[in-house]
């Protein structure tokens, strides 16, 4: 089995196993496997040290699970995190006097407004928010306006025509003009793909945890 461990990870695995044997302690590690066909797999190994009451021999039981799919999702999530940092950003400006948003084209498109709708009321904006998120967003918006607090929110918007859902990250910034007037601006990002990938990763991790906790497959090494 050792020959299948990726050369760059082999010493790490050897050290972990030796440490478990010497100190009689369990471990939970991850490493790569390099298959004969050149493909790389990711493995999670749990090692449990037990001792036979009859022979007094100690056993290192290694439970190994293929977590390649989970690692791929982690890499994808990292990629989307980087993409989110550099993705196109929509912007808005809010007028507390008449409760109206001024939108740029990117914001209008993200929220499902017509490009010509560059000014919308707060009620029109809230109408776009998913019913399950609407109350919490309204509470935070009201508190923000009342107490001049900045916010960063993540919520869903829904297209009433086809029920398509987008995840939006909405951030605000308060400032004051030289005349003392409030300047309330913000940015939004469409983070739908990021959230979908994040959710898939969580589901895969839960599945792996369930499989790992109920696994019947293991590899045992006897040592004295």
Number of C-alpha atoms within 10 A of each C-alpha: 6 10 10 14 20 18 13 11 13 17 12 14 19 12 11 18 20 12 14 17 19 9 10 17 15 18 15 13 14 16 17 21 23 15 13 8 6 8 8 15 18 20 19 19 21 18 24 18 18 16 14 9 8 6 8 10 12 17 19 22 18 21 19 19 18 16 19 16 15 19 17 13 19 18 14 16 21 15 12 19 17 12 13 16 10 9 13 12 16 20 19 22 18 22 15 14 7 9 11 17 20 17 24 19 16 19 22 22 14 17 20 16 19 10 13 10 14 15 17 16 14 17 11 13 16 16 13 17 23 20 13 10 14 16 13 12 17 15 10 16 19 12 14 16 14 10 9 15 14 18 15 13 15 15 17 21 23 18 14 12 6 7 10 10 14 21 21 20 17 18 17 20 16 15 13 10 8 7 6 8 9 16 14 19 18 18 18 22 21 23 20 15 15 19 17 14 18 19 14 15 21 15 13 17 18 12 13 18 12 11 12 17 9 9 12 8 10 13 11 13 10 11 9 9
